[in-house]
């Protein structure tokens, strides 16, 4: 079995983990008490001080005593609001999951107010107190107060307490609180070591120091005190700056106190703030790297140890990393060599970090090679921000590199700016126009960005040929390109079966370099492709396979087409006539769909369709508000205006505005590439008695004529026309053909309570004889809210469904495993509740 590998650099292993307590760390109850006092009034505390004051260690000591904890470590990428929001959601999700609670799936790019309200209500409902610690919070930048984290800090939900940890840059963004409510802050004065604490630290280290002199020299600055304890010498003079003190002391005393091999190892491995034993070995060439890292922990050398599912990770303290970097400036060649070694080691597992090390080694060629070998998968996995940053930096070195221009356009589209991406794409195509060679990168970019169907179709043709070559077969790009080809076919259809074939190829891929997470998401795409082809039974089976293999609907909105599995489940429910389940699934799609307007627009349309079927006035009002967010322009080749207007038509019909609904439906009699929309609009016309026009609309779907829901709608519309014309024999023949298709795929929506003409025909058909009696009875047993059928008990409904078939009472008793007398008792109760006197009249209540 292939072990899943990390392919992105945006979620370090230590991001959500409390650092382990280091050897010789001093437990300071007075600092923990200060944090508790700060939390007492507003449930928010800010621990802020310059680097080297032991903020993380102090807060970790406090956090260890808490019964519930969500930990989030920020990095430089968290200046992006969506990256920060995703981190907050994931941290809280992990914390509550450990307590047995599942937070709702929420999109980090949704309106922060909406996400905050959903979190607030859910957290309050748990009734369990949670502590959220945000370490290195200064990395959130200046605008974090306007986002989700800022809202949580301004108005913490009931049962949530927050501790923000960072440098004094954090104070700048909280200057108002610093002025009006200074009790929230725990600062440098509280974090400084006292003379008594220095003595305790020396005792635990079995050292003898002059605590008074050390306090006077260091002013209690924790990193300085610890360095003196490690170096074993008091500073001989007062440095002019803290930075100078650190640099001089680390070089002259801390590293000098270590054996030369360990000192060289520390200087080399601190080029990475976060390091594993394997990475350290690759950087230094040391076969005993694991033991050397553990030794650094035992010596208290400013490194935290984390146990993660993928192994042990070590994280150097920021101030120590910067100090070592200053010392390494005297050896630029050696530093570049170590960065190249780190880049080579990380290239296959963490390409984003690998690219960063290559750039620090001034090796733009290797950085470009790594990016170009992994960019498609990185975008699929949600690293659009990182790819955008890397491509931008490399383009500064090589502004004429057209492949990098195409990559940048794709990354810009993935992070949510389609219009800017389209402009970048146009400029890249103009730059590439002079070349006679068709770039595979350019063709992949066309699938990501282009709105022009002609360009997309040309790119599809060329890429289909490319994927048959040995260079791509079995590669990571192979699965990703197949996923892109599937979505291109969905947006520019030529064969309804093709998307599922592409997605199935991606899901089956099992190459050595293949990322298993793509396979899991490919199953979601496959389920969606199967619903597109009308293969709902296969789609349901695929969704079951996903759940049994550990699929979760909680997904980052940054991954490509990440809502496909949920959307597939929504379509299965919709065509089965389960409007409430459909609305739930597509509501989840809205929460996890991310930047891409496609899934959000489809979700809003389907929620409107489900509301119309359910005939619930409040749901109709909510859906009417939601569809205003559907775009009115064509994006990625899809005419979203049609989706929006079809939703309006369905809601107008459900609200009783039949003429307006029919007028809208007549506007779109020729939409040959939008089968779901056409079947919905044809239904409006059919229910309005315009059978001929409805049939013409359905027959315009030449490409989709064999798709289950299209074929069922076409056959039933033709059957109703023949029934009205008095040709009952042909009507029943067409009805039976429609049932053969519908029963196989559980397409019951087309026989729902609003389909009065179809249900009358079904009622007659079942008594004329059919192979699908149980399917017909299930269809006829469904009814609108508030009907008489709702008064029946569960067992009475079972009997009622059987009464709608041609079975005799003894046969019904045998099917339900009941006695004949019990069936008769239920039959009398059904007649009484429905207010009828015969079986025929009872059946008619469902028509």
MOVEN-V655863 format. One record per residue. RES is the residue in one small letter. SS is DSSP state (alpha for helix, beta for strand, coil for the rest). PSI is psi in radians with two decimals (999 if undefined). D_CENTER is the distance of its C-alpha to the mean C-alpha in Angstrom with 1 decimal. Layout:
# MOVEN-V655863
res = <RES RES>
ss = <SS SS>
psi = <PSI PSI>
d_center = <D_CENTER D_CENTER>
This chain:
# MOVEN-V655863
res = <x x x x x x x x x x x x x x x x x x x x x x x x x x x x x x x x x x x x x x x x x x x x x x x x x x x x x x x x x x x x x x x x x x x x x x x x x x x x x x x x x x x x x x x x x x x x x x x x x x x x x x x x x x x x x x x x x x x x x x x x x x x x x x x x x x x x x x x x x x x x x x x x x x x x x x x x x x x x x x x x x x x x x x x x x x x x x x x x x x x x x x x x x x x x x x x x x x x x x x x x x x x x x x x x x x x x x x x x x x x x x x x x x x x x x x x x x x x x x x x x x x x x x x x x x x x x x x x x x x x x x x x x x x x x x x x x x x x x x x x x x x x x x x x x x x x x x x x x x x x x x x x x x x x x x x x x x x x x x x x x x x x x x x x x x x x x x x x x x x x x x x x x x x x x x x x x x x x x x x x x x x x x x x x x x x x x x x x x x x x x x x x x x x x x x x x x x x x x x x x x x x x x x x x x x x x x x x x x x x x x x x x x x x x x x x x x x x x x x x x x x x x x x x x x x x x x x x x x x x x x x x x x x x x x x x x x x x x x x x x x x x x x x x x x x x x x x x x x x x x x x x x x x x x x x x x x x x x x x x x x x x x x x x x x x x x x x x x x x x x x x x x x x x x x x x x x x x x x x x x x x x x x x x x x x x x x x x x x x x x x x x x x x x x x x x x x x x x x x x x x x x x x x x x x x x x x x x x x x x x x x x x x x x x x x x x x x x x x x x x x x x x x x x x x x x x x x x x x x x x x x x x x x x x x x x x x x x x x x x x x x x x x x x x x x x x x x x x x x x x x x x x x x x x x x x x x x x x x x x x x x x x x x x x x x x x x x x x x x x x x x x x x x x x x x x x x x x x x x x x x x x x x x x x x x x x x x x x x x x x x x x x x x x x x x x x x x x x x x x x x x x x x x x x x x x x x x x x x x x x x x x x x x x x x x x x x x x x x x x x x x x x x x x x>
ss = <coil coil coil coil coil coil coil coil coil coil coil coil alpha alpha alpha alpha coil coil coil coil coil coil coil coil coil coil coil coil alpha alpha alpha alpha alpha alpha alpha alpha alpha alpha alpha alpha alpha alpha coil beta beta beta beta beta coil coil coil coil coil coil alpha alpha alpha alpha alpha alpha alpha alpha alpha alpha coil coil coil coil beta beta beta beta beta coil coil alpha alpha alpha alpha coil alpha alpha alpha alpha alpha alpha alpha alpha alpha alpha alpha alpha alpha alpha alpha alpha alpha alpha coil coil coil coil coil coil coil coil coil coil coil coil coil alpha alpha alpha alpha alpha alpha alpha alpha alpha alpha alpha alpha alpha alpha alpha coil coil coil beta beta beta beta beta beta coil alpha alpha alpha alpha coil coil coil alpha alpha alpha coil alpha alpha alpha alpha alpha alpha alpha coil coil coil coil coil beta beta beta beta beta beta beta coil coil alpha alpha alpha alpha alpha coil alpha alpha alpha alpha alpha alpha coil alpha alpha alpha beta beta coil alpha alpha alpha alpha coil coil coil alpha alpha alpha alpha alpha alpha alpha alpha alpha alpha coil coil coil coil coil coil alpha alpha alpha alpha alpha alpha alpha alpha coil coil coil alpha alpha alpha alpha alpha alpha alpha alpha alpha alpha coil coil coil coil coil coil coil coil coil coil alpha alpha alpha alpha alpha alpha alpha alpha alpha alpha alpha alpha alpha alpha alpha alpha coil coil alpha alpha alpha alpha alpha alpha alpha alpha alpha alpha coil coil coil coil beta beta coil alpha alpha alpha alpha alpha alpha alpha alpha coil coil coil coil alpha alpha alpha alpha alpha alpha alpha alpha alpha alpha coil coil coil coil beta beta beta beta beta beta coil coil beta beta beta beta beta beta coil alpha alpha alpha alpha alpha alpha alpha alpha alpha alpha alpha alpha alpha alpha alpha alpha alpha alpha alpha alpha alpha alpha alpha alpha alpha alpha alpha alpha alpha coil coil coil coil alpha alpha alpha alpha alpha alpha alpha alpha alpha alpha coil coil coil alpha alpha alpha alpha alpha alpha alpha alpha alpha alpha alpha alpha alpha alpha alpha alpha alpha coil coil coil alpha alpha alpha alpha alpha alpha alpha alpha alpha alpha alpha alpha alpha alpha coil coil coil coil alpha alpha alpha alpha alpha alpha alpha alpha alpha alpha alpha alpha alpha coil coil coil alpha alpha alpha alpha alpha alpha alpha alpha alpha alpha alpha alpha alpha alpha alpha coil coil coil coil coil coil coil alpha alpha alpha alpha alpha alpha alpha alpha alpha alpha coil coil coil alpha alpha alpha alpha alpha alpha alpha alpha alpha alpha alpha alpha alpha alpha coil coil coil coil coil coil coil coil coil alpha alpha alpha alpha alpha alpha alpha alpha alpha alpha alpha alpha alpha alpha alpha alpha coil coil coil coil coil coil alpha alpha alpha alpha alpha alpha alpha alpha alpha alpha alpha coil coil coil coil coil coil coil alpha alpha alpha alpha alpha alpha alpha alpha alpha alpha alpha alpha alpha alpha alpha alpha alpha coil coil coil alpha alpha alpha alpha alpha alpha alpha alpha alpha alpha alpha alpha alpha coil coil coil coil coil coil coil coil coil coil coil coil coil coil coil alpha alpha alpha alpha alpha alpha alpha alpha alpha alpha alpha alpha coil coil coil alpha alpha alpha alpha alpha alpha alpha alpha alpha alpha alpha alpha alpha alpha coil coil coil coil alpha alpha alpha alpha alpha alpha alpha alpha alpha alpha alpha alpha alpha alpha alpha alpha alpha alpha coil coil alpha alpha alpha alpha alpha alpha alpha alpha alpha alpha alpha alpha alpha coil coil coil coil beta beta coil coil beta beta alpha alpha alpha alpha alpha alpha alpha alpha alpha alpha alpha alpha alpha alpha alpha coil coil coil alpha alpha alpha alpha alpha alpha alpha alpha alpha alpha coil coil coil coil coil coil coil alpha alpha alpha alpha alpha alpha alpha alpha alpha alpha alpha alpha alpha coil coil coil alpha alpha alpha alpha alpha alpha alpha alpha alpha coil coil alpha alpha alpha coil coil coil alpha alpha alpha alpha alpha alpha alpha alpha alpha alpha alpha alpha alpha alpha alpha alpha alpha coil coil coil alpha alpha alpha alpha alpha alpha alpha alpha alpha alpha alpha alpha alpha alpha alpha alpha alpha alpha coil coil coil alpha alpha alpha coil coil coil coil alpha alpha alpha alpha alpha alpha alpha alpha alpha alpha alpha alpha alpha coil coil coil coil alpha alpha alpha alpha alpha alpha alpha alpha alpha coil coil coil coil coil coil alpha alpha alpha alpha coil coil alpha alpha alpha alpha alpha alpha alpha alpha alpha alpha coil coil coil coil coil alpha alpha alpha alpha alpha alpha alpha alpha coil coil coil alpha alpha alpha alpha alpha alpha alpha alpha alpha alpha alpha alpha alpha alpha alpha coil coil coil coil alpha alpha alpha alpha alpha alpha coil coil coil>
psi = <2.35 2.28 2.24 2.43 2.60 2.26 -0.02 2.73 0.13 -0.17 1.44 2.68 -0.58 0.00 -0.60 0.34 2.40 2.23 2.50 2.63 2.19 2.75 2.27 0.07 2.46 2.08 2.07 1.66 -0.53 -0.56 -0.72 -0.68 -0.65 -0.68 -0.76 -0.71 -0.70 -0.55 -0.23 -0.73 -0.86 0.06 0.35 2.35 2.54 2.07 1.82 2.36 2.84 2.95 2.57 0.11 0.14 0.57 -0.86 -0.75 -0.76 -0.77 -0.63 -0.68 -0.76 -0.76 -0.57 -0.49 -0.07 2.56 -0.34 2.44 2.39 2.14 2.34 2.12 2.10 2.80 -3.05 -0.38 -0.26 0.03 -0.37 2.11 -0.69 -0.64 -0.75 -0.80 -0.73 -0.71 -0.79 -0.80 -0.74 -0.70 -0.85 -0.68 -0.76 -0.74 -0.82 -0.53 -0.60 -0.39 0.02 0.22 2.53 2.04 2.71 2.69 2.11 2.50 2.16 -0.28 0.00 2.94 2.19 -0.59 -0.71 -0.80 -0.73 -0.79 -0.72 -0.74 -0.79 -0.83 -0.72 -0.76 -0.71 -0.67 -0.49 -0.57 0.20 2.29 2.33 2.45 2.21 2.03 2.21 1.80 2.63 0.76 -0.32 -0.34 -0.18 -0.19 -2.91 -0.37 0.16 -0.43 -0.40 -0.13 -2.86 -0.80 -0.70 -0.70 -0.69 -0.63 -0.65 -0.71 1.40 2.30 2.72 2.37 0.10 2.23 2.46 2.42 2.08 2.23 2.24 -3.12 3.12 -0.17 -0.50 -0.59 -0.58 -0.73 -0.17 0.61 -0.59 -0.80 -0.66 -0.63 -0.80 -0.46 1.15 -0.28 -0.26 -0.33 2.37 2.03 -2.80 -0.62 -0.70 -0.49 -0.31 2.54 2.42 2.94 -0.69 -0.67 -0.62 -0.71 -0.76 -0.70 -0.73 -0.72 -0.77 -0.51 0.00 0.83 2.77 2.08 2.78 1.64 -0.58 -0.80 -0.70 -0.69 -0.70 -0.70 -0.66 -0.20 0.45 0.17 1.98 -0.77 -0.61 -0.71 -0.78 -0.64 -0.70 -0.69 -0.68 -0.77 -0.46 0.15 2.44 2.58 2.44 -0.33 2.80 2.10 2.69 -0.56 2.81 -0.68 -0.74 -0.74 -0.87 -0.86 -0.84 -0.75 -0.72 -0.77 -0.81 -0.44 -0.87 -0.99 -0.60 -0.47 -0.28 2.78 2.63 -0.66 -0.74 -0.67 -0.76 -0.67 -0.77 -0.83 -0.67 -0.82 -0.32 0.06 -0.32 2.16 -0.56 2.24 2.55 2.99 -0.70 -0.74 -0.73 -0.68 -0.69 -0.64 -0.74 -0.32 0.15 2.17 -0.35 0.59 -0.69 -0.81 -0.66 -0.68 -0.74 -0.63 -0.68 -0.67 -0.80 -0.59 -0.11 0.54 0.91 0.79 2.35 2.58 2.23 2.34 2.11 2.89 -0.48 0.09 -3.03 2.35 2.43 2.41 2.00 2.54 2.47 -0.81 -0.65 -0.68 -0.80 -0.65 -0.76 -0.62 -0.68 -0.68 -0.65 -0.21 -0.43 -0.14 1.19 -0.61 -0.76 -0.70 -0.76 -0.69 -0.72 -0.70 -0.69 -0.68 -0.74 -0.73 -0.76 -0.70 -0.64 -0.17 -0.70 -0.38 -0.66 1.28 -0.55 -0.81 -0.65 -0.78 -0.73 -0.76 -0.68 -0.74 -0.66 -0.42 0.07 0.56 1.31 -0.58 -0.82 -0.69 -0.75 -0.76 -0.73 -0.77 -0.82 -0.41 -0.29 0.01 -0.65 -0.82 -0.67 -0.76 -0.70 -0.61 0.04 0.26 0.71 -0.70 -0.77 -0.71 -0.72 -0.78 -0.80 -0.78 -0.68 -0.75 -0.71 -0.57 -0.42 -0.53 -0.65 1.32 -0.34 0.11 1.77 -0.61 -0.72 -0.62 -0.72 -0.73 -0.75 -0.70 -0.76 -0.78 -0.69 -0.67 -0.75 -0.60 -0.01 0.09 1.45 -0.67 -0.78 -0.70 -0.69 -0.69 -0.76 -0.69 -0.76 -0.75 -0.70 -0.70 -0.65 -0.70 -0.60 -0.13 -0.50 -0.26 2.37 -0.20 2.26 2.07 2.27 -0.65 -0.75 -0.71 -0.69 -0.73 -0.64 -0.61 -0.58 -0.75 -0.68 2.49 -0.29 1.97 -0.61 -0.80 -0.69 -0.79 -0.71 -0.74 -0.69 -0.80 -0.80 -0.68 -0.54 -0.62 -0.67 -0.71 -0.19 -0.15 2.72 -0.51 -0.51 -0.51 2.18 -0.04 2.90 -0.68 -0.52 -0.86 -0.78 -0.73 -0.66 -0.66 -0.77 -0.71 -0.67 -0.77 -0.57 -0.69 -0.62 -0.66 -0.45 1.27 2.44 -0.38 2.04 -0.40 -0.33 -0.77 -0.78 -0.61 -0.78 -0.84 -0.64 -0.67 -0.73 -0.69 -0.50 -0.32 2.37 0.68 2.88 -0.61 0.19 2.38 1.99 -0.46 -0.51 -0.67 -0.75 -0.76 -0.54 -0.54 -0.66 -0.76 -0.70 -0.78 -0.71 -0.77 -0.62 -0.66 -0.61 -0.64 0.03 0.26 1.25 -0.59 -0.78 -0.65 -0.77 -0.67 -0.71 -0.72 -0.68 -0.72 -0.70 -0.75 -0.70 -0.35 0.24 0.29 2.45 2.47 -0.18 1.77 2.62 2.41 -0.06 -0.33 2.66 2.23 0.78 -0.23 0.18 -0.70 -0.79 -0.71 -0.68 -0.77 -0.64 -0.73 -0.70 -0.78 -0.71 -0.88 -0.30 -0.02 0.28 1.38 -0.65 -0.77 -0.68 -0.82 -0.68 -0.80 -0.76 -0.40 -0.67 -0.66 -0.76 -0.67 -0.49 0.11 -0.26 -2.65 -0.51 2.07 -0.25 -1.00 -0.65 -0.73 -0.77 -0.74 -0.76 -0.67 -0.80 -0.57 -0.68 -0.76 -0.78 -0.69 -0.70 -0.72 -0.67 -0.33 0.57 2.11 -0.75 -0.67 -0.65 -0.73 -0.78 -0.74 -0.65 -0.63 -0.74 -0.66 -0.20 -0.31 -0.14 2.29 2.73 0.22 2.96 2.12 2.37 0.56 0.09 2.20 1.50 -0.38 -0.65 -0.71 -0.77 -0.82 -0.58 -0.64 -0.74 -0.75 -0.77 -0.72 -0.63 -0.77 -0.78 -0.45 0.01 0.00 1.23 -0.69 -0.78 -0.71 -0.76 -0.64 -0.74 -0.76 -0.68 -0.37 -0.38 0.84 -0.27 1.47 1.24 -0.17 0.17 1.29 -0.72 -0.78 -0.78 -0.74 -0.66 -0.82 -0.65 -0.59 -0.66 -0.80 -0.68 -0.77 -0.37 0.00 0.07 1.16 -0.73 -0.80 -0.69 -0.75 -0.67 -0.71 -0.81 -0.66 -0.22 -0.23 1.02 -0.74 -0.51 0.30 -0.46 0.02 2.37 -0.89 -0.53 -0.79 -0.73 -0.81 -0.72 -0.83 -0.71 -0.63 -0.76 -0.67 -0.74 -0.70 -0.79 -0.63 -0.77 -0.47 -0.07 0.08 1.31 -0.60 -0.84 -0.61 -0.79 -0.59 -0.79 -0.68 -0.77 -0.68 -0.71 -0.73 -0.60 -0.66 -0.83 -0.74 -0.65 -0.65 0.14 0.78 1.63 -0.21 -0.62 -0.02 0.39 2.96 -0.51 -0.31 1.23 -0.79 -0.74 -0.68 -0.61 -0.74 -0.71 -0.76 -0.70 -0.66 -0.66 -0.54 -0.29 -0.25 2.19 2.62 -0.13 0.74 -0.77 -0.70 -0.74 -0.79 -0.64 -0.70 -0.80 -0.43 -0.38 2.48 2.94 2.75 2.47 0.05 2.94 -0.53 -0.50 -0.35 -0.23 2.56 3.00 -0.83 -0.64 -0.59 -0.67 -0.79 -0.69 -0.70 -0.70 -0.53 -0.38 -0.09 -3.10 0.13 2.55 2.93 -0.76 -0.66 -0.65 -0.74 -0.71 -0.74 -0.73 -0.05 0.79 2.85 2.75 -0.62 -0.66 -0.73 -0.75 -0.67 -0.80 -0.64 -0.78 -0.71 -0.68 -0.82 -0.74 -0.80 -0.57 -0.17 0.67 2.94 -0.08 2.86 -0.71 -0.76 -0.62 -0.75 -0.65 -0.36 -0.30 -0.03 999>
d_center = <25.2 23.1 21.5 17.9 18.0 16.1 15.7 14.3 16.2 13.7 13.3 17.0 18.2 20.0 17.3 17.0 20.5 23.9 26.4 29.2 32.6 34.7 38.2 40.7 38.2 40.2 39.0 39.8 39.9 41.1 37.8 35.8 38.2 37.7 33.9 34.6 37.1 34.7 32.2 35.0 35.1 31.7 29.3 28.3 29.9 29.8 31.1 32.1 34.6 35.1 34.0 35.9 36.3 34.4 31.8 29.1 31.8 33.2 30.0 29.0 32.4 31.8 28.4 29.8 32.0 29.2 28.3 24.6 22.5 19.2 19.6 17.8 19.4 18.9 19.7 20.8 17.3 16.7 19.1 16.2 15.1 11.4 11.5 13.7 11.8 8.7 11.6 13.3 10.7 10.1 13.9 14.9 12.7 14.5 17.7 17.8 16.8 19.9 21.9 20.7 18.6 15.0 13.4 11.8 8.1 8.2 7.0 8.4 10.3 11.9 15.5 16.0 18.7 16.7 14.1 17.1 19.0 16.5 16.3 20.1 20.9 18.8 20.2 23.6 23.5 23.0 26.3 25.5 25.9 23.2 23.8 21.2 22.5 21.2 23.1 24.1 23.0 25.2 22.5 20.7 23.4 25.5 23.1 21.0 23.3 22.0 18.3 16.7 18.5 21.7 21.5 21.1 24.0 26.1 25.8 24.5 23.5 26.1 25.8 23.7 25.6 24.4 26.0 25.3 26.8 27.8 30.7 33.0 30.8 28.8 32.1 32.3 29.1 30.6 34.1 34.7 33.9 35.9 38.8 38.7 37.3 38.0 37.9 34.0 34.5 35.4 36.7 38.8 41.9 40.3 38.6 41.8 43.7 46.9 50.1 49.8 46.3 47.6 50.4 48.0 45.8 49.0 50.2 47.0 47.2 50.9 51.9 54.6 53.9 55.5 52.8 54.7 54.9 51.4 50.1 52.4 51.2 47.5 47.4 45.2 42.3 40.4 39.5 43.1 44.5 42.5 43.5 47.1 46.7 45.3 47.7 50.6 52.3 52.5 52.0 55.4 54.7 52.5 49.9 49.7 45.9 43.2 41.7 45.2 45.8 42.6 43.2 46.8 46.4 43.6 45.7 49.1 48.5 45.1 44.7 48.5 48.6 46.4 47.8 47.4 44.9 42.6 42.9 42.0 39.1 37.7 38.3 36.6 33.4 32.7 31.6 28.2 27.2 25.2 27.0 27.4 30.8 30.1 29.1 32.1 34.3 33.2 33.9 37.2 38.5 39.2 39.2 39.2 36.2 34.6 37.9 38.3 34.9 35.9 39.2 37.7 35.9 39.2 41.0 38.6 37.8 35.0 32.2 29.8 28.9 25.5 25.1 21.7 20.7 21.5 24.8 26.5 25.4 27.8 27.1 30.1 30.8 30.2 33.9 35.2 32.9 34.2 37.8 37.7 36.3 39.4 41.6 40.2 41.1 44.5 43.2 40.9 41.5 40.7 37.5 36.4 37.3 35.0 32.1 32.7 32.8 29.5 28.0 29.4 28.2 24.5 24.4 23.2 20.7 19.5 20.4 19.2 21.6 24.2 24.3 24.8 27.7 29.2 29.3 31.0 33.5 34.1 33.3 31.5 32.3 30.4 27.4 27.4 27.9 24.9 22.7 24.1 23.7 20.0 18.6 17.2 15.2 14.1 12.8 11.1 9.5 8.3 11.7 13.0 14.7 16.4 17.6 18.8 20.7 22.2 23.3 24.9 26.8 28.1 29.1 31.3 33.1 33.3 32.9 34.2 31.7 30.4 27.8 26.2 26.4 24.5 21.8 21.6 21.5 18.5 16.6 17.8 16.5 12.9 12.9 14.2 18.0 19.1 22.7 23.2 21.6 24.1 26.9 26.0 25.9 29.3 30.8 29.6 31.1 34.3 34.5 34.0 36.6 39.5 38.2 39.4 36.6 33.4 30.5 27.8 25.5 26.6 26.0 22.4 22.0 23.6 20.9 18.2 20.3 23.5 24.5 27.8 28.0 30.9 29.2 26.2 28.6 30.6 27.7 26.6 30.2 30.5 27.2 28.2 31.4 29.6 27.5 30.8 32.1 32.4 30.5 27.2 27.7 26.0 24.2 20.6 20.9 22.3 19.2 17.1 20.0 20.3 16.7 17.7 21.1 19.6 17.8 20.9 23.0 21.0 21.6 25.1 26.3 29.3 28.9 26.7 26.6 25.4 21.6 21.6 24.0 21.9 18.7 21.1 22.5 19.1 18.5 22.1 22.1 23.3 24.7 25.5 23.1 20.2 16.8 16.2 12.4 12.9 15.2 12.9 10.5 13.9 14.9 12.4 13.8 17.2 17.0 16.3 19.2 21.4 21.1 22.0 25.0 25.8 25.5 24.0 25.6 24.1 20.7 21.1 22.3 19.3 17.0 19.4 19.3 15.5 16.0 19.1 17.5 15.0 12.0 9.7 7.8 6.1 2.7 2.0 3.6 5.9 5.9 8.7 9.0 5.8 7.5 10.7 11.3 11.2 13.3 15.6 16.3 17.0 19.5 21.1 21.8 23.0 25.6 26.7 27.7 25.4 24.5 23.2 20.8 19.7 19.2 17.1 14.7 14.4 14.1 10.9 9.9 11.0 8.9 5.3 7.0 7.0 10.4 11.6 14.2 14.7 12.4 13.1 16.8 16.9 15.4 18.1 20.7 20.1 20.1 23.4 24.7 24.0 25.7 28.6 29.1 28.9 31.4 30.2 31.5 28.9 26.0 27.7 28.0 24.4 23.4 26.0 24.5 21.0 22.3 23.8 20.4 20.5 21.7 25.4 25.4 24.6 21.4 20.7 23.9 22.8 25.2 23.1 26.3 27.2 24.0 24.9 28.6 28.1 26.1 29.0 31.5 30.0 29.9 33.4 34.7 33.3 35.0 38.3 38.4 39.2 41.1 38.3 35.8 38.2 38.8 35.2 34.9 38.0 36.5 34.1 36.4 35.4 31.6 31.8 28.2 26.5 27.5 25.5 26.8 30.3 30.5 29.6 32.1 34.7 34.3 35.3 38.4 39.3 39.2 41.3 43.9 43.3 43.1 44.3 41.9 39.0 40.2 40.5 36.9 35.7 38.1 36.7 33.6 35.5 32.6 31.0 34.3 33.6 30.0 30.5 29.7 31.6 34.5 34.8 34.8 37.4 39.6 39.6 40.3 43.2 44.4 44.6 46.5 49.0 49.4 50.3 52.7 54.4 53.4 52.2 52.6 50.2 47.8 47.6 47.2 44.2 42.7 43.0 41.3 38.4 38.1 38.1 35.0 33.3 34.1 32.7 29.2 29.5 29.6 31.2 30.0 32.9 35.4 33.9 36.3 36.2 37.5 41.1 42.9 40.7 41.2 44.9 45.1 43.1 45.5 48.4 46.9 46.3 50.0 51.0 49.3 45.8 44.0 41.0 42.6 39.8 37.1 39.3 40.1 36.4 35.8 38.9 38.1 35.0 36.1 35.1 34.6 38.1 40.0 42.8 40.9 38.6 41.8 42.0 41.1 38.7 41.7 43.4 40.4 40.6 44.3 43.8 41.5 44.3 46.9 45.2 46.0 49.4 49.7 52.7 52.6 53.5 50.8 48.2 49.5 49.0 45.5 44.4 46.6 48.7 52.4 54.0 55.2 51.7 50.4 53.4 52.7 49.1 50.5 52.9 50.2 48.0 51.0 51.8 48.3 47.9 51.5 52.7 55.6 54.6 51.9 51.9 51.4 48.6 46.7 47.3 45.4 42.1 43.2>
